[in-house]
Amino acid sequence: FRKFNNSIYIGDPLNTIRIFSDFGVDEIIFVDVNATKNNQDPNYQLLENIASFSRMPLCYGGGVNNIRQIGKLINLGIEKVSICSSAFQKRNLIRDASNIFGSQSIVGCLDIKFSRESKNYNIYIENGKKRVDLDLFDAIKTLEDMGVGELLINNIDLDGTYEGFDDQIIYEIVSASSIPV
């Protein structure tokens, strides 16, 4: 994807996992953006295959909206589950998941985009289609209070552009957060 649009095929996910494992990557985050968009469950068969090939911790996000799914993912060998849209649509999901599986297994994902009008970052769900009416730093505090163990920040403006990171907002988020980002 580039800025959450126009997906392109970049290779077999199992081969990619093998390559990253061989290079000694510390952790990988596997996000199926179409699962939420198409209201689908995670592809458990693919994730089971990925987990069996991987020699690094795995985080999965996409289409996760209930405790049953989270349990199934963890039982397949996924160490962490990232929750984005459902964090704002099902307020108790993160709290319940953190209580059941431990906060170290639950990652709160924020898809953000800079607004030139307000000069602030807005939060989006549903693959960048729906804006959440919540300040970025209030959302971070809310996710922390719900029990997430980590934050995953995805800047929609830079996604897939190979233009690097927005160092300033990363610094501000890390400074405002009491958990790993």
C-alpha positions in Angstrom: 0.0 0.0 0.0 1.0 3.6 -0.5 -0.8 6.0 1.9 -3.4 3.2 2.5 -4.3 3.0 -1.2 -3.3 0.9 -4.3 -2.0 -2.3 -2.8 0.7 -4.1 -4.8 1.9 -7.7 -4.5 5.5 -7.7 -3.1 6.0 -11.4 -2.5 5.0 -14.6 -0.8 4.5 -13.9 3.0 6.1 -17.2 4.0 9.2 -16.6 2.0 9.4 -13.1 3.5 9.2 -14.5 7.0 12.0 -17.0 6.2 14.2 -14.1 4.9 13.5 -11.9 7.9 14.1 -14.8 10.3 17.4 -15.6 8.5 18.5 -11.9 8.9 17.8 -12.1 12.6 15.0 -9.5 12.7 13.9 -9.0 16.3 10.2 -8.9 15.7 7.7 -8.6 12.8 4.3 -7.0 12.6 2.0 -8.6 10.1 -1.0 -6.5 9.2 -3.9 -7.6 7.0 -5.5 -4.3 6.2 -8.1 -6.0 4.0 -9.5 -8.1 6.9 -11.1 -5.1 8.6 -12.1 -3.5 5.3 -13.8 -6.6 4.1 -15.2 -7.6 7.6 -13.2 -10.9 7.5 -11.6 -13.0 10.2 -7.8 -13.2 10.2 -6.5 -15.8 7.8 -5.7 -18.4 10.5 -4.2 -21.0 8.1 -1.7 -18.5 6.7 -0.9 -17.2 10.2 -0.3 -20.7 11.5 2.1 -21.3 8.6 3.8 -18.0 9.3 4.2 -18.8 13.0 5.6 -22.2 12.2 8.3 -20.7 9.9 9.1 -17.7 12.1 12.1 -17.7 14.5 11.1 -14.2 15.8 8.2 -12.8 17.8 5.1 -12.1 15.7 2.5 -9.4 16.1 -0.7 -9.6 14.0 -3.3 -7.0 13.3 -6.3 -6.9 11.0 -10.0 -7.8 11.4 -9.5 -8.5 15.2 -12.7 -7.6 17.0 -13.4 -10.2 19.7 -11.7 -12.3 22.4 -12.2 -15.5 20.6 -10.1 -14.3 17.7 -7.3 -13.1 20.0 -7.2 -16.4 21.8 -7.1 -18.3 18.5 -4.2 -16.1 17.2 -2.2 -16.5 20.4 -2.8 -20.3 20.3 -1.4 -20.3 16.8 1.9 -18.8 18.0 1.2 -15.1 17.5 2.8 -13.4 20.5 1.1 -10.0 20.2 -2.2 -8.9 18.7 -2.6 -5.4 17.4 -6.0 -3.7 17.7 -6.9 -0.6 15.8 -10.5 0.0 14.7 -12.1 -2.2 17.4 -10.2 -0.2 20.0 -12.6 2.7 19.4 -15.6 0.7 18.3 -15.6 -1.9 21.1 -14.4 -0.1 24.2 -14.1 -3.1 26.5 -12.2 -5.3 24.0 -8.7 -4.1 25.0 -9.4 -4.1 28.7 -10.9 -7.7 28.5 -8.1 -8.9 26.3 -5.4 -7.4 28.5 -7.0 -9.0 31.6 -7.2 -12.5 29.9 -4.0 -12.6 27.9 -1.8 -10.0 29.6 -1.1 -6.5 28.5 2.2 -7.6 26.9 0.2 -9.4 24.3 -2.1 -6.5 23.3 -0.9 -3.7 21.1 -2.9 -0.6 20.5 -2.6 0.7 17.0 -3.2 4.3 15.9 -3.4 5.2 12.3 -2.7 9.0 12.2 -2.7 11.7 9.5 -1.7 15.3 9.8 -4.4 17.9 9.2 -3.0 21.1 7.6 -6.2 22.9 8.8 -6.0 22.2 12.5 -2.2 21.6 12.5 -2.8 18.4 14.5 -2.7 14.7 13.9 -6.1 13.1 13.5 -6.8 9.4 14.3 -8.4 7.2 11.7 -10.0 3.8 11.7 -11.3 1.5 9.0 -8.2 1.7 6.9 -8.0 5.5 7.1 -11.6 6.0 6.0 -13.2 7.2 9.3 -11.9 9.9 11.5 -12.0 9.4 15.3 -13.1 12.4 17.2 -10.4 12.2 19.9 -7.1 14.1 20.4 -4.0 11.9 19.6 -2.6 12.3 23.1 -5.9 11.6 24.8 -6.2 8.5 22.6 -2.8 7.3 23.8 -3.7 7.8 27.4 -7.0 6.0 26.8 -5.3 3.0 25.2 -2.8 2.9 28.1 -5.6 3.1 30.6 -7.4 0.3 28.8 -4.3 -1.9 29.3 -2.4 -2.1 26.0 1.2 -3.1 26.5 2.6 -1.3 23.4 1.6 1.3 20.9 1.9 0.9 17.1 1.8 4.2 15.3 1.2 4.3 11.6 1.4 7.6 9.8 -0.9 7.3 6.8 0.8 10.2 5.0 4.1 8.3 5.0 2.9 4.7 4.7 4.6 2.9 1.8 6.3 6.1 0.5 9.9 5.2 1.6 10.2 8.8 2.8 11.3 7.8 6.3 9.6 8.6 9.6 8.1 11.8 11.1 10.7 12.1 13.8 9.0 15.0 15.5 5.6 13.2 16.1 7.5 10.0 17.1 9.4 12.0 19.8 6.2 13.6 21.0 4.4 10.3 21.2 7.3 8.5 23.0 7.5 11.4 25.4 3.8 11.3 26.2 3.6 7.5 26.5 4.4 5.4 29.5 4.6 2.2 27.4 6.8 1.1 24.5 6.0 2.7 21.1 
